[in-house]
Amino acid sequence: MRIHRTELADLGTFLAIARHRSFRRAGLELGVSASALSHALKAMETRLGVRLVNRTSRSVTLTAAGEDLLASLDAPFAAIGSALDVLNQHREPTKATGRIRLNVLEHASTLLLAPVLPLFHERHPMIEIDVRVSNDLLDVVDAGADAGIRYGGTVPQDMVAQRLSADLRWVVVGAPAYLDLHGTPDHPSDLAAHRCLRIRLGDESLYRWEFERTDEPIAVDVPGAVTLDNTQFALSLAAAGGGLAYLPEACVGPAVARGELRVVMAAWAPLGPGFHLYYPSRRQLPTGLRLLIDLIREMKPLGS
């Protein structure tokens, strides 16, 4: 059976909708409006004589026929993408093309990618990078991403993982005015008498602050009236005297240097796993992603 170009385009449209389960996000990936995608899908369904997607005002799900089509198309389209990407290996680095889609943690976006991307785009101006910043533990395949960046130890076991940074030191900080008023904690147990900015994890659970000194680990369910999942908010609130914050040392360094925050209980500051990039084991690593990994390792914004 001969396939026309329009049919290939329709199949690509369907795959984007199936991956994202959202016309809006699929439209952002393809560079077209959600309404245009909806019309294209309706035309495709009419031509095929079968419904592929169930749409409501709140959700987009695949029908049984849609699930069968997705299962049949995913591997061949991935193989086509890999075949096209092989051409990049025969180009000079400055002429490499393509698009990288990443799903990364907030800390990885600011500490790892932000220092590297300006030079990356100087070296590889024809490679586009689409970054989704989220602390939710999303499935990179379902999210339509080529790869994700998480802390080591949280990468799914069925993924290939590559370390991108050294382990990170986590510290407790507070504003000088707050510490003058409420006292400086010396031991993790002292936190029971303090206002702490609690951390909501990507799975909606509350993080127990972890400490360690001479192989004596302690995890504390800290008290606090404010729960958050955004680093800049935590830094601003802590600097304003709103409570103690628990963050990677690299995140608080500038505020500490300016005197806006002070590190406390430094002897108890633990090392946590560094950032790892991960991607499905069945997929070939795109050239653009390989070039990004190489540059991160070259620049070492957080150490190696």
Backbone as CSV, one residue per row, in Angstrom:
resi,resn,N_x,N_y,N_z,CA_x,CA_y,CA_z,C_x,C_y,C_z
1,MET,0.851,-1.195,0.000,0.000,0.000,0.000,0.891,1.252,0.000
2,ARG,0.621,2.154,-0.926,1.422,3.371,-1.035,0.854,4.454,-0.129
3,ILE,1.726,5.108,0.625,1.307,6.134,1.572,1.656,7.504,1.013
4,HIS,0.677,8.406,1.000,0.896,9.752,0.504,1.483,10.637,1.609
5,ARG,2.080,11.745,1.190,2.694,12.656,2.151,1.678,13.198,3.154
6,THR,0.471,13.482,2.683,-0.553,14.005,3.595,-0.913,12.982,4.659
7,GLU,-0.915,11.707,4.289,-1.220,10.663,5.266,-0.099,10.550,6.297
8,LEU,1.138,10.695,5.869,2.251,10.684,6.825,2.151,11.858,7.788
9,ALA,1.773,13.030,7.260,1.615,14.201,8.126,0.498,13.970,9.138
10,ASP,-0.607,13.345,8.690,-1.707,13.061,9.601,-1.280,12.091,10.700
11,LEU,-0.499,11.104,10.333,-0.024,10.137,11.328,0.889,10.815,12.340
12,GLY,1.723,11.739,11.875,2.561,12.492,12.796,1.740,13.345,13.741
13,THR,0.668,13.936,13.216,-0.250,14.724,14.053,-0.885,13.838,15.115
14,PHE,-1.354,12.663,14.697,-1.967,11.739,15.653,-0.979,11.331,16.737
15,LEU,0.274,11.044,16.370,1.271,10.637,17.362,1.513,11.735,18.397
16,ALA,1.575,12.990,17.953,1.788,14.092,18.897,0.621,14.196,19.874
17,ILE,-0.601,14.076,19.364,-1.782,14.129,20.242,-1.781,12.944,21.198
18,ALA,-1.428,11.768,20.697,-1.421,10.568,21.534,-0.368,10.655,22.629
19,ARG,0.790,11.229,22.315,1.850,11.347,23.326,1.455,12.327,24.424
20,HIS,0.919,13.461,24.033,0.658,14.533,25.003,-0.706,14.424,25.665
21,ARG,-1.641,13.704,25.022,-3.028,13.663,25.514,-3.570,15.084,25.700
22,SER,-3.161,15.953,24.809,-3.552,17.365,24.889,-3.364,17.999,23.526
23,PHE,-4.419,18.634,22.997,-4.289,19.329,21.719,-3.391,20.556,21.855
24,ARG,-3.465,21.215,23.009,-2.661,22.424,23.200,-1.179,22.086,23.207
25,ARG,-0.788,21.078,24.012,0.635,20.734,24.094,1.138,20.129,22.784
26,ALA,0.288,19.340,22.124,0.686,18.792,20.827,0.860,19.912,19.807
27,GLY,-0.009,20.910,19.877,0.114,22.046,18.977,1.398,22.821,19.203
28,LEU,1.787,22.962,20.480,3.054,23.638,20.777,4.231,22.876,20.195
29,GLU,4.165,21.552,20.249,5.252,20.739,19.689,5.332,20.899,18.177
30,LEU,4.168,20.924,17.517,4.143,20.949,16.056,4.126,22.355,15.476
31,GLY,3.917,23.352,16.342,3.905,24.722,15.858,2.624,25.130,15.165
32,VAL,1.501,24.516,15.561,0.199,24.873,14.992,-0.798,25.050,16.132
33,SER,-1.956,25.595,15.822,-2.956,25.830,16.858,-3.675,24.543,17.237
34,ALA,-4.247,24.536,18.447,-5.006,23.370,18.898,-6.217,23.126,18.011
35,SER,-6.871,24.210,17.565,-8.047,24.044,16.711,-7.669,23.432,15.363
36,ALA,-6.495,23.816,14.829,-6.040,23.234,13.564,-5.778,21.737,13.719
37,LEU,-5.202,21.345,14.852,-4.969,19.922,15.102,-6.288,19.168,15.221
38,SER,-7.255,19.765,15.897,-8.555,19.127,16.059,-9.221,18.886,14.712
39,HIS,-9.168,19.890,13.835,-9.763,19.735,12.501,-9.028,18.678,11.691
40,ALA,-7.701,18.662,11.791,-6.919,17.675,11.056,-7.237,16.260,11.524
41,LEU,-7.391,16.089,12.848,-7.704,14.765,13.371,-9.099,14.322,12.947
42,LYS,-10.064,15.237,12.989,-11.421,14.899,12.553,-11.426,14.453,11.094
43,ALA,-10.683,15.165,10.247,-10.610,14.796,8.834,-9.984,13.410,8.672
44,MET,-8.962,13.135,9.466,-8.294,11.832,9.406,-9.253,10.725,9.836
45,GLU,-9.981,10.962,10.932,-10.941,9.962,11.412,-12.034,9.719,10.386
46,THR,-12.495,10.768,9.739,-13.534,10.631,8.712,-13.021,9.809,7.535
47,ARG,-11.802,10.083,7.110,-11.225,9.362,5.986,-11.023,7.882,6.320
48,LEU,-10.586,7.600,7.553,-10.336,6.219,7.961,-11.615,5.483,8.360
49,GLY,-12.649,6.240,8.711,-13.903,5.634,9.110,-13.883,5.037,10.503
50,VAL,-13.027,5.570,11.378,-12.932,5.054,12.748,-12.521,6.189,13.681
51,ARG,-13.089,6.204,14.885,-12.719,7.213,15.865,-11.435,6.777,16.568
52,LEU,-10.485,7.707,16.660,-9.198,7.410,17.279,-9.048,8.023,18.660
53,VAL,-9.740,9.136,18.895,-9.576,9.891,20.140,-10.931,10.261,20.703
54,ASN,-11.059,10.119,22.014,-12.230,10.622,22.731,-11.879,11.974,23.327
55,ARG,-12.683,12.986,23.045,-12.414,14.338,23.534,-13.525,14.768,24.476
56,THR,-13.135,15.350,25.590,-14.073,16.046,26.458,-13.460,17.413,26.761
57,SER,-14.183,18.231,27.501,-13.645,19.544,27.853,-12.465,19.440,28.803
58,ARG,-12.292,18.281,29.435,-11.236,18.130,30.443,-10.167,17.123,30.081
59,SER,-10.426,16.263,29.115,-9.438,15.207,28.860,-9.441,14.787,27.395
60,VAL,-8.314,14.182,27.015,-8.150,13.588,25.692,-7.639,12.172,25.914
61,THR,-8.405,11.192,25.488,-8.003,9.798,25.657,-8.101,9.078,24.319
62,LEU,-7.381,7.988,24.200,-7.411,7.199,22.974,-8.498,6.138,23.040
63,THR,-9.146,5.908,21.914,-10.057,4.783,21.808,-9.231,3.502,21.655
64,ALA,-9.907,2.359,21.633,-9.186,1.102,21.423,-8.461,1.122,20.078
65,ALA,-9.123,1.695,19.052,-8.480,1.795,17.739,-7.269,2.725,17.799
66,GLY,-7.413,3.815,18.551,-6.302,4.739,18.705,-5.114,4.103,19.409
67,GLU,-5.397,3.302,20.445,-4.321,2.602,21.155,-3.605,1.630,20.225
68,ASP,-4.375,0.921,19.382,-3.760,-0.012,18.433,-2.891,0.723,17.422
69,LEU,-3.386,1.863,16.933,-2.607,2.628,15.958,-1.326,3.168,16.584
70,LEU,-1.423,3.667,17.831,-0.236,4.175,18.520,0.804,3.076,18.684
71,ALA,0.366,1.892,19.094,1.300,0.782,19.292,1.997,0.399,17.987
72,SER,1.285,0.532,16.879,1.857,0.163,15.586,2.801,1.219,15.044
73,LEU,2.542,2.497,15.368,3.302,3.589,14.773,4.517,4.023,15.577
74,ASP,4.499,3.818,16.885,5.529,4.400,17.751,6.931,3.962,17.330
75,ALA,7.140,2.675,17.193,8.473,2.177,16.853,8.919,2.591,15.445
76,PRO,8.062,2.452,14.407,8.508,2.877,13.068,8.849,4.361,12.986
77,PHE,8.054,5.229,13.615,8.361,6.649,13.569,9.626,6.963,14.356
78,ALA,9.853,6.249,15.469,11.103,6.438,16.211,12.297,6.020,15.363
79,ALA,12.122,4.949,14.590,13.210,4.486,13.720,13.489,5.504,12.618
80,ILE,12.433,6.113,12.067,12.619,7.145,11.047,13.379,8.329,11.629
81,GLY,12.983,8.738,12.852,13.675,9.842,13.505,15.142,9.539,13.738
82,SER,15.420,8.304,14.138,16.813,7.912,14.369,17.597,7.900,13.062
83,ALA,16.950,7.443,11.990,17.631,7.405,10.696,17.983,8.809,10.224
84,LEU,17.068,9.746,10.397,17.343,11.127,10.009,18.420,11.744,10.888
85,ASP,18.404,11.377,12.182,19.380,11.953,13.092,20.795,11.472,12.794
86,VAL,20.920,10.290,12.186,22.242,9.781,11.820,22.955,10.756,10.896
87,LEU,22.179,11.500,10.085,22.795,12.468,9.177,23.569,13.534,9.933
88,ASN,23.123,13.857,11.143,23.822,14.860,11.938,25.264,14.458,12.230
89,GLN,25.493,13.166,12.313,26.842,12.703,12.629,27.820,12.978,11.484
90,HIS,27.275,13.271,10.293,28.126,13.556,9.144,28.256,15.053,8.885
91,ARG,27.612,15.863,9.756,27.716,17.303,9.622,28.750,17.838,10.602
92,GLU,29.256,19.023,10.312,30.082,19.713,11.282,29.195,20.110,12.461
93,PRO,29.767,20.147,13.697,28.943,20.453,14.879,28.113,21.719,14.735
94,THR,28.665,22.753,14.081,27.920,24.014,13.960,26.761,23.898,12.993
95,LYS,26.729,22.806,12.205,25.653,22.626,11.234,24.676,21.531,11.634
96,ALA,24.869,20.955,12.821,23.940,19.934,13.301,22.566,20.552,13.482
97,THR,21.525,19.801,13.134,20.157,20.296,13.224,19.338,19.380,14.124
98,GLY,18.125,19.810,14.410,17.221,18.973,15.190,16.592,19.727,16.337
99,ARG,15.833,18.992,17.108,15.125,19.562,18.249,15.212,18.596,19.420
100,ILE,15.584,19.115,20.577,15.674,18.312,21.796,14.536,18.698,22.715
101,ARG,13.807,17.724,23.196,12.720,17.979,24.146,13.101,17.380,25.493
102,LEU,13.174,18.238,26.515,13.629,17.816,27.835,12.569,18.090,28.889
103,ASN,12.477,17.198,29.853,11.666,17.417,31.045,12.623,17.433,32.226
104,VAL,12.748,18.572,32.916,13.788,18.699,33.938,13.223,19.262,35.237
105,LEU,13.876,18.918,36.334,13.545,19.498,37.624,13.913,20.984,37.651
106,GLU,13.243,21.730,38.514,13.530,23.158,38.634,15.003,23.402,38.944
107,HIS,15.560,22.677,39.900,16.960,22.876,40.261,17.888,22.580,39.087
108,ALA,17.557,21.569,38.298,18.392,21.248,37.143,18.337,22.358,36.102
109,SER,17.189,23.002,35.968,17.076,24.065,34.966,17.967,25.253,35.324
110,THR,18.008,25.620,36.596,18.764,26.811,36.998,20.240,26.524,37.252
111,LEU,20.545,25.375,37.819,21.928,25.072,38.203,22.726,24.388,37.093
112,LEU,22.038,23.655,36.219,22.750,22.844,35.233,22.597,23.392,33.812
113,LEU,21.364,23.667,33.394,21.130,24.076,32.014,21.403,25.558,31.772
114,ALA,20.958,26.414,32.697,21.107,27.859,32.469,22.563,28.280,32.220
115,PRO,23.549,27.744,32.954,24.939,28.154,32.668,25.486,27.603,31.352
116,VAL,24.851,26.533,30.817,25.415,25.822,29.669,24.778,26.230,28.340
117,LEU,23.475,26.521,28.344,22.758,26.720,27.085,23.272,27.892,26.234
118,PRO,23.691,29.018,26.822,24.203,30.088,25.950,25.360,29.635,25.062
119,LEU,26.342,28.921,25.637,27.472,28.438,24.841,27.023,27.346,23.880
120,PHE,26.065,26.516,24.315,25.556,25.452,23.440,24.981,26.044,22.159
121,HIS,24.219,27.134,22.296,23.603,27.734,21.114,24.629,28.469,20.253
122,GLU,25.713,28.920,20.847,26.796,29.486,20.036,27.451,28.403,19.183
123,ARG,27.627,27.237,19.769,28.295,26.148,19.051,27.359,25.427,18.090
124,HIS,26.088,25.330,18.447,25.135,24.554,17.652,23.868,25.386,17.403
125,PRO,23.974,26.431,16.601,22.869,27.375,16.449,21.631,26.806,15.783
126,MET,21.738,25.652,15.124,20.596,25.100,14.398,19.852,24.029,15.188
127,ILE,20.259,23.806,16.428,19.557,22.834,17.284,18.624,23.579,18.225
128,GLU,17.349,23.227,18.207,16.355,23.824,19.092,16.224,22.977,20.354
129,ILE,16.005,23.643,21.480,15.817,22.932,22.746,14.501,23.376,23.371
130,ASP,13.632,22.425,23.618,12.324,22.670,24.231,12.382,22.084,25.638
131,VAL,12.363,22.946,26.652,12.524,22.503,28.039,11.210,22.691,28.792
132,ARG,10.745,21.622,29.395,9.606,21.701,30.303,10.135,21.538,31.725
133,VAL,9.943,22.571,32.553,10.420,22.542,33.934,9.278,22.095,34.836
134,SER,9.475,20.996,35.531,8.437,20.464,36.412,9.075,19.608,37.487
135,ASN,8.588,19.758,38.712,9.042,18.903,39.803,8.191,17.643,39.941
136,ASP,7.154,17.526,39.104,6.354,16.308,39.094,7.166,15.181,38.476
137,LEU,6.997,13.980,38.998,7.737,12.829,38.488,7.009,12.270,37.267
138,LEU,7.171,12.967,36.138,6.479,12.599,34.914,7.212,11.492,34.171
139,ASP,6.461,10.733,33.406,7.042,9.757,32.495,7.486,10.506,31.246
140,VAL,8.786,10.498,30.942,9.278,11.296,29.817,8.688,10.836,28.495
141,VAL,8.382,9.554,28.377,7.792,9.057,27.136,6.380,9.608,26.979
142,ASP,5.577,9.483,28.030,4.209,10.004,27.968,4.199,11.515,27.774
143,ALA,5.213,12.204,28.315,5.276,13.659,28.186,5.793,14.099,26.822
144,GLY,6.167,13.151,25.970,6.651,13.483,24.642,8.064,14.022,24.626
145,ALA,8.839,13.767,25.679,10.206,14.286,25.771,11.208,13.243,25.282
146,ASP,12.364,13.735,24.832,13.446,12.830,24.454,14.185,12.307,25.679
147,ALA,14.252,13.133,26.728,14.993,12.753,27.930,14.535,13.624,29.088
148,GLY,14.920,13.235,30.278,14.622,14.007,31.479,15.879,14.152,32.323
149,ILE,15.821,15.054,33.296,16.916,15.213,34.253,16.326,15.177,35.653
150,ARG,16.797,14.244,36.457,16.359,14.090,37.843,17.580,13.862,38.725
151,TYR,17.324,13.897,40.030,18.360,13.496,40.972,18.576,11.991,40.881
152,GLY,19.825,11.571,41.049,20.119,10.153,41.081,19.318,9.465,42.177
153,GLY,18.902,8.252,41.903,18.076,7.522,42.861,16.596,7.657,42.583
154,THR,16.206,8.622,41.738,14.788,8.781,41.390,14.537,8.450,39.920
155,VAL,15.562,8.003,39.207,15.404,7.645,37.801,14.744,6.274,37.699
156,PRO,13.705,6.133,36.884,13.064,4.821,36.717,14.062,3.760,36.283
157,GLN,13.886,2.544,36.777,14.860,1.485,36.540,14.919,1.041,35.086
158,ASP,13.863,1.287,34.314,13.861,0.838,32.927,14.457,1.876,31.982
159,MET,15.104,2.901,32.545,15.707,3.953,31.741,17.236,3.860,31.766
160,VAL,17.860,4.383,30.714,19.311,4.561,30.699,19.620,5.882,31.400
161,ALA,20.549,5.872,32.347,20.882,7.076,33.118,22.356,7.427,32.939
162,GLN,22.632,8.728,32.792,24.003,9.219,32.696,24.185,10.360,33.687
163,ARG,25.204,10.249,34.551,25.469,11.290,35.547,25.932,12.565,34.859
164,LEU,25.395,13.702,35.321,25.756,15.000,34.762,26.451,15.917,35.761
165,SER,26.397,15.600,37.051,26.996,16.496,38.041,27.502,15.706,39.232
166,ALA,28.309,16.382,40.033,28.726,15.810,41.309,27.536,15.797,42.261
167,ASP,27.670,15.097,43.371,26.632,15.131,44.396,26.505,16.544,44.951
168,LEU,25.320,16.868,45.456,25.022,18.226,45.919,24.891,18.269,47.438
169,ARG,25.419,19.320,48.019,25.316,19.531,49.462,24.042,20.325,49.752
170,TRP,23.245,19.851,50.706,21.986,20.493,51.086,22.164,21.187,52.438
171,VAL,21.703,22.437,52.516,21.919,23.235,53.721,20.617,23.888,54.177
172,VAL,20.593,24.258,55.446,19.486,25.032,56.026,19.932,26.484,56.134
173,VAL,19.079,27.391,55.686,19.425,28.818,55.726,18.274,29.608,56.343
174,GLY,18.650,30.738,56.931,17.672,31.663,57.492,18.198,33.080,57.401
175,ALA,17.292,34.042,57.437,17.700,35.444,57.406,18.321,35.824,58.743
176,PRO,19.334,36.691,58.749,19.938,37.126,60.014,18.904,37.663,61.002
177,ALA,17.923,38.429,60.510,16.904,38.981,61.408,16.075,37.873,62.044
178,TYR,15.741,36.830,61.255,14.981,35.705,61.803,15.799,34.985,62.872
179,LEU,17.066,34.738,62.587,17.907,34.006,63.534,18.152,34.823,64.803
180,ASP,18.271,36.133,64.665,18.449,36.972,65.855,17.211,36.911,66.749
181,LEU,16.040,36.805,66.120,14.788,36.802,66.877,14.457,35.439,67.466
182,HIS,14.700,34.372,66.690,14.267,33.028,67.103,15.415,32.120,67.547
183,GLY,16.644,32.581,67.412,17.785,31.757,67.794,18.276,30.905,66.637
184,THR,19.509,30.424,66.769,20.139,29.612,65.728,20.126,28.147,66.128
185,PRO,19.511,27.263,65.332,19.508,25.836,65.679,20.904,25.233,65.505
186,ASP,21.266,24.358,66.444,22.554,23.678,66.376,22.418,22.197,66.043
187,HIS,21.219,21.652,66.265,20.962,20.224,66.064,19.624,20.085,65.346
188,PRO,19.467,19.064,64.496,18.193,18.900,63.803,16.978,18.875,64.730
189,SER,17.150,18.390,65.955,16.018,18.366,66.877,15.573,19.767,67.280
190,ASP,16.471,20.754,67.142,16.116,22.134,67.477,15.095,22.724,66.512
191,LEU,14.939,22.100,65.340,14.011,22.633,64.342,12.565,22.568,64.806
192,ALA,12.270,21.762,65.806,10.900,21.672,66.331,10.415,23.002,66.872
193,ALA,11.338,23.884,67.247,10.964,25.183,67.808,11.031,26.302,66.768
194,HIS,11.150,25.946,65.479,11.319,26.958,64.437,10.203,26.882,63.395
195,ARG,10.065,27.974,62.636,9.188,27.985,61.470,10.008,27.516,60.278
196,CYS,9.596,26.433,59.680,10.324,25.875,58.544,9.447,25.912,57.296
197,LEU,10.074,26.115,56.152,9.372,26.117,54.877,9.374,24.687,54.348
198,ARG,8.243,24.036,54.492,8.168,22.620,54.146,8.155,22.437,52.621
199,ILE,8.610,21.284,52.190,8.820,21.014,50.766,7.825,19.960,50.288
200,ARG,7.073,20.305,49.234,6.173,19.349,48.605,6.895,18.698,47.435
201,LEU,6.931,17.363,47.425,7.598,16.629,46.365,6.671,16.443,45.166
202,GLY,7.241,15.937,44.072,6.468,15.765,42.854,5.341,14.775,42.960
203,ASP,5.401,13.859,43.941,4.304,12.912,44.141,3.324,13.390,45.203
204,GLU,3.404,14.684,45.552,2.511,15.354,46.502,2.811,15.033,47.968
205,SER,3.812,14.207,48.252,4.174,13.932,49.641,5.053,15.069,50.172
206,LEU,5.176,15.141,51.510,6.021,16.148,52.146,7.400,15.559,52.414
207,TYR,8.419,16.329,52.092,9.791,15.865,52.241,10.260,16.018,53.681
208,ARG,10.857,14.971,54.212,11.472,15.021,55.537,12.909,15.494,55.364
209,TRP,13.241,16.611,55.998,14.591,17.163,55.849,15.617,16.149,56.350
210,GLU,16.647,15.910,55.546,17.644,14.893,55.859,18.961,15.547,56.300
211,PHE,19.560,14.951,57.344,20.819,15.450,57.883,21.741,14.266,58.166
212,GLU,23.040,14.568,58.226,23.993,13.501,58.526,25.270,14.110,59.099
213,ARG,25.784,13.485,60.164,27.059,13.879,60.756,27.740,12.644,61.288
214,THR,28.973,12.417,60.839,29.750,11.236,61.228,28.905,9.967,61.130
215,ASP,28.327,9.788,59.939,27.531,8.582,59.645,26.320,8.438,60.557
216,GLU,25.791,9.552,61.027,24.579,9.526,61.854,23.451,10.227,61.086
217,PRO,22.686,9.462,60.262,21.630,10.089,59.468,20.376,10.365,60.300
218,ILE,19.753,11.491,60.030,18.511,11.875,60.701,17.576,12.463,59.655
219,ALA,16.305,12.072,59.689,15.281,12.655,58.833,14.234,13.294,59.726
220,VAL,13.935,14.570,59.488,13.065,15.334,60.381,11.813,15.799,59.637
221,ASP,10.667,15.502,60.196,9.396,16.031,59.697,9.216,17.409,60.316
222,VAL,9.718,18.424,59.632,9.811,19.756,60.231,8.441,20.422,60.322
223,PRO,8.262,21.289,61.337,7.014,22.039,61.451,7.045,23.273,60.552
224,GLY,5.884,23.764,60.208,5.827,24.979,59.411,4.440,25.205,58.857
225,ALA,4.065,26.466,58.731,2.747,26.816,58.218,2.720,26.957,56.709
226,VAL,3.915,27.004,56.075,3.997,27.203,54.625,4.623,25.973,53.980
227,THR,3.939,25.442,52.954,4.464,24.337,52.160,4.591,24.813,50.723
228,LEU,5.717,24.520,50.086,5.956,25.039,48.740,6.775,24.063,47.923
229,ASP,6.882,24.379,46.607,7.689,23.535,45.720,8.477,24.379,44.730
230,ASN,8.756,25.633,45.105,9.451,26.537,44.205,10.637,27.170,44.925
231,THR,11.812,27.057,44.330,13.032,27.507,44.991,13.097,29.019,45.149
232,GLN,12.734,29.757,44.096,12.805,31.212,44.184,11.861,31.742,45.248
233,PHE,10.692,31.132,45.361,9.748,31.507,46.411,10.347,31.224,47.783
234,ALA,10.987,30.066,47.932,11.611,29.714,49.211,12.715,30.691,49.566
235,LEU,13.540,31.067,48.588,14.623,32.008,48.850,14.085,33.377,49.257
236,SER,13.076,33.858,48.536,12.512,35.172,48.838,11.854,35.179,50.205
237,LEU,11.113,34.111,50.513,10.414,34.043,51.790,11.399,33.927,52.948
238,ALA,12.434,33.113,52.777,13.442,32.976,53.836,14.182,34.286,54.048
239,ALA,14.547,34.970,52.958,15.274,36.238,53.082,14.426,37.308,53.751
240,ALA,13.101,37.193,53.617,12.196,38.150,54.253,11.908,37.809,55.710
241,GLY,12.525,36.728,56.204,12.321,36.336,57.602,11.152,35.406,57.811
242,GLY,10.674,34.778,56.734,9.501,33.916,56.844,9.763,32.544,57.417
243,GLY,11.019,32.169,57.601,11.327,30.870,58.175,12.618,30.311,57.628
244,LEU,12.952,29.105,58.051,14.159,28.422,57.599,13.858,27.638,56.324
245,ALA,14.803,27.639,55.398,14.649,26.916,54.139,15.734,25.863,54.019
246,TYR,15.407,24.791,53.318,16.325,23.660,53.096,16.517,23.527,51.593
247,LEU,17.735,23.822,51.106,17.971,23.907,49.666,19.391,23.451,49.325
248,PRO,19.645,23.140,48.041,21.021,22.863,47.633,21.905,24.087,47.874
249,GLU,23.126,23.849,48.322,24.040,24.946,48.632,24.254,25.855,47.431
250,ALA,24.259,25.276,46.226,24.464,26.088,45.024,23.335,27.083,44.806
251,CYS,22.141,26.761,45.282,20.996,27.662,45.118,21.074,28.867,46.061
252,VAL,21.626,28.675,47.243,21.623,29.744,48.244,22.912,30.555,48.225
253,GLY,23.928,30.112,47.481,25.229,30.774,47.497,25.183,32.274,47.274
254,PRO,24.499,32.763,46.222,24.470,34.221,46.001,23.828,34.991,47.150
255,ALA,22.715,34.484,47.706,22.037,35.177,48.810,22.897,35.167,50.067
256,VAL,23.635,34.089,50.303,24.543,34.023,51.450,25.684,35.022,51.266
257,ALA,26.226,35.105,50.050,27.321,36.036,49.786,26.880,37.484,49.979
258,ARG,25.614,37.781,49.697,25.101,39.143,49.871,24.714,39.436,51.315
259,GLY,24.750,38.429,52.177,24.380,38.619,53.569,22.897,38.535,53.826
260,GLU,22.110,38.134,52.813,20.660,38.046,52.979,20.255,36.787,53.731
261,LEU,21.062,35.756,53.636,20.802,34.489,54.304,22.075,34.001,54.978
262,ARG,21.886,33.157,55.997,23.015,32.592,56.734,22.811,31.082,56.855
263,VAL,23.859,30.318,56.583,23.783,28.860,56.714,23.879,28.485,58.181
264,VAL,23.002,27.576,58.606,23.029,27.077,59.984,23.208,25.557,59.961
265,MET,23.670,25.005,61.061,23.894,23.563,61.213,24.751,23.016,60.071
266,ALA,25.807,23.745,59.703,26.645,23.329,58.582,27.261,21.946,58.804
267,ALA,27.519,21.599,60.059,28.136,20.296,60.352,27.195,19.140,60.025
268,TRP,25.898,19.433,59.917,24.913,18.393,59.638,24.510,18.352,58.163
269,ALA,25.088,19.207,57.322,24.682,19.297,55.913,25.054,18.009,55.168
270,PRO,24.083,17.318,54.580,24.374,16.056,53.894,24.662,16.267,52.408
271,LEU,25.260,15.277,51.801,25.428,15.231,50.361,24.309,14.393,49.765
272,GLY,23.640,14.942,48.755,22.595,14.200,48.061,23.042,13.858,46.651
273,PRO,22.400,12.875,46.025,22.786,12.464,44.671,22.725,13.619,43.684
274,GLY,23.668,13.632,42.748,23.697,14.666,41.730,22.673,14.409,40.639
275,PHE,22.688,15.269,39.629,21.727,15.169,38.540,22.135,14.081,37.554
276,HIS,21.117,13.379,37.061,21.321,12.373,36.028,20.355,12.642,34.875
277,LEU,20.852,12.526,33.657,19.980,12.559,32.492,19.531,11.131,32.206
278,TYR,18.266,10.960,31.832,17.768,9.608,31.569,16.862,9.622,30.339
279,TYR,16.810,8.480,29.664,16.026,8.352,28.447,15.701,6.871,28.242
280,PRO,14.685,6.570,27.419,14.294,5.173,27.214,15.421,4.357,26.594
281,SER,15.601,3.168,27.103,16.704,2.332,26.648,16.536,1.898,25.197
282,ARG,15.283,1.874,24.720,15.060,1.393,23.359,15.309,2.472,22.304
283,ARG,15.573,3.692,22.719,15.753,4.788,21.776,17.235,5.127,21.606
284,GLN,17.579,5.441,20.370,18.936,5.911,20.101,19.072,7.341,20.594
285,LEU,20.227,7.650,21.169,20.455,8.987,21.697,20.583,9.970,20.538
286,PRO,19.677,10.989,20.458,19.785,11.976,19.374,21.117,12.710,19.431
287,THR,21.611,13.106,18.252,22.901,13.794,18.184,22.907,15.060,19.025
288,GLY,21.819,15.852,18.945,21.755,17.092,19.709,21.846,16.847,21.199
289,LEU,21.215,15.787,21.664,21.264,15.464,23.087,22.664,15.013,23.487
290,ARG,23.307,14.272,22.625,24.686,13.847,22.908,25.611,15.052,22.992
291,LEU,25.421,16.023,22.092,26.241,17.232,22.112,26.004,18.033,23.392
292,LEU,24.747,18.069,23.865,24.439,18.787,25.108,25.110,18.101,26.295
293,ILE,25.053,16.789,26.351,25.705,16.045,27.426,27.205,16.325,27.425
294,ASP,27.808,16.306,26.238,29.251,16.558,26.138,29.613,17.943,26.678
295,LEU,28.780,18.956,26.374,29.090,20.307,26.826,28.901,20.460,28.337
296,ILE,27.873,19.830,28.884,27.668,19.871,30.335,28.879,19.266,31.045
297,ARG,29.371,18.167,30.526,30.532,17.518,31.137,31.808,18.323,30.931
298,GLU,31.856,19.068,29.846,33.015,19.922,29.609,33.014,21.117,30.558
299,MET,31.858,21.779,30.730,31.782,22.981,31.537,31.696,22.690,33.037
300,LYS,31.092,21.556,33.402,30.984,21.134,34.792,30.442,22.263,35.695
301,PRO,29.223,22.748,35.440,28.703,23.851,36.258,28.518,23.480,37.730
302,LEU,28.409,22.180,38.027,28.252,21.740,39.414,29.333,20.748,39.811
303,GLY,30.399,20.703,39.058,31.425,19.713,39.327,31.090,18.418,38.623
304,SER,32.049,17.520,38.537,31.857,16.251,37.818,31.681,15.094,38.771
